Amino acid sequence: MTPGPDQPARVDLREACIAEATAIIELRGIESLSLREVARRLGVSHQAPYRHFPSRDHVLAEVIRRSFAEFAAALNAPPRTDNVGADALAMGMAYVQFALSRPLQYRLIFGGALPDPERHGEMLNGARAAFGVLQNLLTRIFTERGQPFDQEAVNREALFIWSSLHGIVSLMRSDALDTLELSPDTRNGFAMIALQRVGVALGVAPSLTPGPQAKETER
């Protein structure tokens, strides 16, 4: 339980509610989240969280909004270079690293238990920003290759990249790999090689081999 005064400052109570909601989700899952439980853990009245969040879905939407924002920032973090293939690979590694280092946030983003987007529009701003990173990368790829493209072509390729990255992460986090007789080199180099294959499909794969950064990511 997070300690706190009976009457915390207004802004502190809001942030405390978000932090406590996140802790509840991490420990017991979304189904255990309620504003009453948040208040109990904070040691405030049952009505106190309602000063900032009209319902349980409102605090959940804020937790998810922040997760999406972190995800978009992670994809945008690698610096842009003159090598679009290397930039695509760096973005892919940033995706994998976020999924492995922020498992709760990644699970919230792709877990499917989102509050109604029509009632919580800001929640999905980060999702659009993350998808925009892929769209911008593909626009650059098409442009540098001098290949005709339209928004539909960009969107189709962006969904291909996103689904491929999600598949890579899902397999890396699955116990299925433990049942296979794989050499350490094969297992440790899997993410980098898979990302390079995605680059091959896009026609921009750099000539790289799995290095220390890739192996460190998969530990």
N, C-alpha and C positions, 0 to 999 in steps of 0.2 A: 504494500500500500504506500502510495506517495504521501508524505506528510504535508500538511498545509494548514494555515489559519482558518478559523471559522468564516471570516469575511475577507478573503483575498482581494487585492485590487482588481478592477474590472478586466483590464487587459491580461493580467496574470491568470485569472480564472479561466478565461477563454483558452489560453495556451495550455493551461493545466488540464483542461477537459480534453483537448486534442491529444496531448501526451498520454493521458490515462486511457483514452479510447484506443489508442494505438497499442498500448501495453495489454489491454484486455484481448484485443484481436490476436495479438501474437501468442498469448498464453492459452487462450481458450477458443479462438475462432470468432468469426463475425456474428454467428448466431447467439453468442453470449453477451454481445454489446447492448447496453441499454443506458440511458441517461441516469436512471436510478442507481445502477451499479457504478457508473462514473462518479456520481455524487458520494456514494458510500465510501469508495476508495479514497476520495479526496477529503472526506470528513466534513462535507458541507451539507446544507439542507437539500432535500430532494428536488426542490424547485430552483436551486441556484444555477444549474447548467442551462435551464430554459431561458435565462437572461440573454444567452448568446446563441443557443441552438433550439429552434422551435420543436425539433423532433430528433429521434435517434438517427434517422437518415441524414439529417443535416450535418451532424458531426462526422458520420461515416463518409459523406461526400467530401468534406474538407480533408479528411485523412487521405482519401483516394486522390483528390486534386493535388495534394502535395507530393504524392507518390509519382503521379504522372509528370509533374514539374521536375522532380529529381531525375526521372528517366530521360526526359527531353534534354535537360542540361548535360547529362552524361553523354548522350549521343553527340551533342554539340561541342563537347570539351576538346577532342583532338584537334590540334591546329591544322589549318589547311595548308597544303603544299602544292607544288606544281605537278605532282604525280597523282592523278586521279585514282589509279589502282591502289597505291599505297594509302590514300585517304579512305577509300572504300574499305580496305582491310582494317584500318585503324578504327573506323566507325563500328565495324563488326566486332572487333575485340572489345570496344567500349560497351557494346550491348551485352556481350557475354560476361564481362567483368561486373557490370551492374547487376545482372541476374544472380550471380554467385555471391556478391558482397552485400546485396540488399534483398535477400530472399523474400522478406515479408512484403516489401513494396512491390516487388515483381509479381508476387502472388496476388496482391490486391489489384494490380493493373489487369492481369489476365485471368483472374479467378472467376469472372462472370457474375459476381454478386454485387453489381453496381446499383446504387439508387437510381430512380427514374431520371434519365438525362434531361427530360423536358422540364422537370422541376428543379434540377441542379445543373444548369447549363455550364457554369464555370468549371465544374468538375472535369470536363473533357477538353478544356483548353490545352492542357499538357499533352493529351493524346494527339490532338491535331498538330501541335508543335513537333512532337516526335515523328509523326508521319511526314511532316514537312521537311525534316532532315533528309529522309529517304527521297522525297520528291526532288529536293534541290540537288542531291547527289546525282540522281538519274538525269535530271535536266542538263547538268554539267557533262555527264557521260555522253549523252546524245549529241550535245552541242560540239564537244571536242572531236567526236567521230564524224561530224558533218552529216549525221543521219537524221532524216526527217522524223519528226515525232509530234504527237499531240498529247493533251493532258490524259486521255484515256490510256495511251501507251505507257506514260510515266506511272500512272496509278497501278496498272497491271504489274509492271516490273517491281514497283515498290511493295506490293502485296507478296510477290514472289520472294523478295529479299526478307521481308518480315517473317513470313511463314518458315523460310529456311533457317533463319536465326533462332526462331522459337523452337524449331525441331532440334537444333543443335543443343540448345540449353536443356530442353526436356530430356534428351538422351543422356547428357552429362549428369543430370540430377537423378537419373533413374537407377534403381538397383539392378537393372537388367545387365549393365556392363559388368557387374560382379560375377555374373553367371557365365561369362564368355572367357575363353582362354586367349587373352590378349597380352601381348608383350607390353612392358612398361613404355617402350618407345611409341608403340601404336596408340596406346591409351593416352599418353601425355601429349602426343602431337595431334590428336583427333580434331580439336577445335580449330587450330590453325589450318590444317589441311582442308577441313570442311569449308572454312571461310574462303580459302583460295579457290575451291571448286565453284563456289558461288560467283567469285570474281571471273572465273573462266566462262561461266554461263553468260555473264554480262560483257565479256570481251575486254576486261580491264585488269585481269589478275597480274600482280607484280611477281617477278621471279624471286620468291622468298622461301626459305625453309624454316620450320619451327625452331624458335630460339628460346632463350631463357625467359623472356616475357610471357610467351605462350605457355611454357611449362609451369611457370609460377601461377598463371591464371587458373590452371586446371587443378591445382592442389586443393 
